[in-house]
Amino acid sequence: MSWLLRILLVAAGAIAALFVARDAPNFPVVEGMVAVALIAAIVLVLALTRKK
C-alpha cells in the first residue's frame, strides 16, 4: 500500500512543479492539493467503471 501512496505523491509533486517552483514556501500545500485531486479522480474513475 505504501508504494501506491509513494507513486501518487511523486506524481503530485511532478504536477505541482509545473505550476509552482519547488523552492516556493507554499509548494507542500500545492502538492497536497494536487494529491487530493488525484485521489478524487481515481475514485471517480473507479466509481464510474464499476457502474452497471
C-alpha positions in Angstrom: 0.0 0.0 0.0 2.8 2.4 0.8 4.3 2.0 -2.8 0.9 3.1 -4.2 0.9 6.2 -2.0 4.6 6.9 -2.9 3.8 6.8 -6.6 0.8 9.1 -6.1 2.9 11.6 -4.2 5.7 11.5 -6.8 3.1 12.2 -9.5 1.6 15.0 -7.4 5.0 16.6 -6.9 5.7 16.5 -10.6 2.4 18.0 -11.5 2.7 20.7 -8.8 6.2 21.6 -10.0 4.6 22.6 -13.4 2.7 25.4 -11.6 4.8 26.3 -8.6 8.6 26.4 -8.1 9.9 23.7 -5.8 11.6 26.2 -3.5 8.4 28.2 -3.1 7.2 28.4 0.5 3.7 27.1 -0.4 4.9 24.1 -2.6 4.0 21.5 0.0 0.4 22.9 0.2 0.0 22.8 -3.6 1.5 19.3 -3.7 -1.0 18.2 -1.1 -3.9 19.8 -3.0 -2.8 18.0 -6.2 -2.5 14.7 -4.4 -6.1 15.1 -3.1 -7.3 15.9 -6.6 -5.5 12.8 -8.0 -7.1 10.6 -5.3 -10.6 12.1 -6.1 -10.0 11.5 -9.8 -9.0 7.9 -9.2 -12.1 7.3 -7.0 -14.3 8.9 -9.6 -12.9 6.7 -12.4 -13.3 3.6 -10.3 -16.9 4.5 -9.4 -17.8 5.1 -13.0 -16.2 2.0 -14.4 -18.0 -0.3 -11.8 -21.4 1.2 -12.6 -23.7 -1.3 -14.4 
